[in-house]
């Protein structure tokens, strides 16, 4: 179970997170993003405002298909249900404080995603492979939704595949210790 002070690392991207604050109103995460050509999938947080205050380096955000470079000392806020993703294309590490309001269960989502990365259960685009993804849809659909495949299709596929995923040992919520 994700907890305040916990540190997690995604071996696929090198991204490192430390959960600074987990409360019902807000999740704050100290995040280190090394330079990488890997971009997270475009997604929305249907019920959360999200964003980041960049402490060092530069992070590129694409919000509703508009590119914005956010440098040290700058902040970005992304309204709920707004398509976005981010990456670090600079030659040095970027560090930021990410936030999600309200927190919902976003810390558990990141813990699950990073655990899947450690188990090599993400595809080349950083998405969970089919059965782990099917198991995650009902667990984290209020926190995060990819734009592709479209949410109604993904939800329908998950309804069919989730029982198969569970039988094969895939659970919607996993910890780095399980």
C-alpha positions in Angstrom: 0.0 0.0 0.0 1.4 3.4 -1.0 2.4 5.6 1.9 3.9 9.0 2.6 7.7 8.9 2.4 7.7 5.9 0.1 10.2 6.0 -2.8 9.6 4.1 -6.0 11.5 3.8 -9.3 10.4 2.8 -12.8 13.3 0.8 -14.3 12.0 1.3 -17.8 12.2 5.1 -17.7 14.5 5.7 -14.7 11.8 8.0 -13.3 12.0 8.2 -9.5 9.2 9.3 -7.1 8.9 10.1 -3.5 5.4 10.5 -2.0 5.7 13.8 0.0 2.0 14.2 0.9 -0.9 11.8 0.7 -4.1 13.3 2.0 -7.7 13.2 0.7 -7.3 16.7 -0.7 -3.9 16.4 -2.4 -1.1 14.1 -3.4 2.3 15.7 -3.8 5.2 13.7 -5.3 8.9 14.7 -5.6 9.7 13.4 -9.1 13.0 12.9 -10.9 12.8 12.4 -14.6 16.1 11.6 -16.4 16.6 12.5 -20.0 14.6 10.1 -22.2 13.0 9.7 -25.6 10.3 7.6 -23.9 7.1 9.5 -23.5 4.3 8.5 -21.2 0.9 7.7 -23.0 -1.5 10.6 -23.5 -4.1 10.4 -20.7 -6.6 12.3 -18.6 -7.3 12.5 -14.9 -11.1 12.6 -15.1 -11.7 13.9 -11.6 -8.4 15.6 -10.7 -6.6 18.7 -11.4 -2.9 17.9 -11.8 0.3 19.7 -12.5 3.9 20.3 -11.5 6.3 22.9 -10.1 9.7 22.3 -11.8 12.6 22.6 -9.3 15.5 21.9 -11.7 15.9 21.1 -15.4 13.1 21.4 -17.9 10.0 19.2 -18.5 8.0 19.3 -21.7 4.2 19.1 -21.3 1.8 18.5 -24.2 -1.6 19.7 -23.0 -4.5 19.3 -25.5 -1.9 18.9 -28.3 -0.1 22.2 -27.3 3.5 21.9 -26.3 4.8 23.9 -23.4 8.4 23.7 -21.9 8.3 24.3 -18.1 11.7 25.3 -16.6 13.0 25.6 -13.0 10.9 28.0 -11.1 7.8 27.6 -13.3 4.5 25.8 -12.6 1.9 24.2 -14.8 -1.7 23.3 -13.7 -3.8 21.0 -15.9 -7.6 21.0 -15.4 -9.4 17.7 -14.7 -10.3 15.6 -17.8 -7.7 17.4 -20.0 -5.6 15.3 -22.4 -1.9 15.6 -21.6 1.5 13.9 -21.2 5.0 15.0 -20.4 8.7 14.0 -20.9 12.2 15.3 -20.4 14.0 15.8 -23.7 16.8 17.9 -22.2 20.3 16.6 -21.6 20.0 16.7 -17.8 17.7 15.4 -15.1 14.5 17.3 -14.4 13.1 17.4 -10.8 9.6 18.6 -10.0 6.9 18.4 -7.4 3.9 16.9 -9.1 0.4 17.3 -7.6 -3.0 15.8 -7.9 -6.1 17.4 -6.4 -8.0 15.5 -4.9 -5.5 12.7 -4.3 -8.0 9.9 -4.9 -5.9 6.7 -5.2 -3.2 8.0 -7.6 -0.3 7.0 -5.3 -1.5 3.3 -5.5 -1.8 3.7 -9.3 1.9 4.8 -9.6 3.0 2.0 -7.3 1.1 -0.5 -9.4 2.5 0.9 -12.7 6.1 0.9 -11.4 5.7 -2.6 -10.1 4.5 -3.7 -13.6 7.6 -2.0 -15.1 9.8 -4.0 -12.7 8.1 -7.2 -13.8 8.5 -6.2 -17.5 4.7 -6.1 -18.0 4.6 -2.7 -19.9 4.5 -2.5 -23.6 6.9 -0.3 -25.7 4.6 2.7 -25.2 4.6 2.4 -21.4 1.1 1.0 -21.2 0.4 -2.2 -19.1 0.1 -5.2 -21.3 -3.4 -6.4 -22.1 -4.2 -8.6 -19.1 -2.6 -6.4 -16.4 -4.4 -3.4 -18.1 -7.7 -5.2 -18.0 -7.3 -5.8 -14.3 -6.3 -2.1 -13.6 -9.3 -0.5 -15.4 -11.8 -0.9 -12.6 -9.2 -0.1 -9.9 -8.0 3.2 -11.3 -10.5 4.4 -13.9 -11.4 7.4 -11.6 -7.7 8.4 -11.3 -6.4 8.0 -14.9 -7.6 7.0 -18.3 -5.5 6.6 -21.5 -6.9 8.2 -24.6 -6.0 5.1 -26.7 -7.8 2.8 -26.8 -10.9 5.0 -26.3 -12.3 4.7 -22.8 -15.6 3.0 -23.7 -13.8 0.4 -25.7 -11.2 -0.2 -23.0 -13.9 -0.5 -20.3 -15.8 -3.0 -22.4 -12.7 -5.1 -23.1 -11.7 -4.9 -19.4 -15.1 -6.3 -18.4 -14.6 -9.3 -20.6 -10.9 -9.8 -19.9 -10.6 -9.0 -16.1 -11.9 -12.4 -15.0 -9.3 -14.1 -17.2 -6.6 -11.7 -16.0 -7.4 -12.6 -12.3 -7.3 -16.3 -13.1 -3.9 -15.8 -14.6 -2.6 -13.9 -11.5 -3.0 -10.3 -12.6 -4.5 -8.0 -10.0 -5.6 -4.4 -10.6 -3.6 -3.2 -7.6 -0.2 -4.5 -6.7 2.6 -3.2 -4.5 6.3 -3.2 -5.1 6.6 -5.8 -2.4 4.1 -8.3 -3.8 
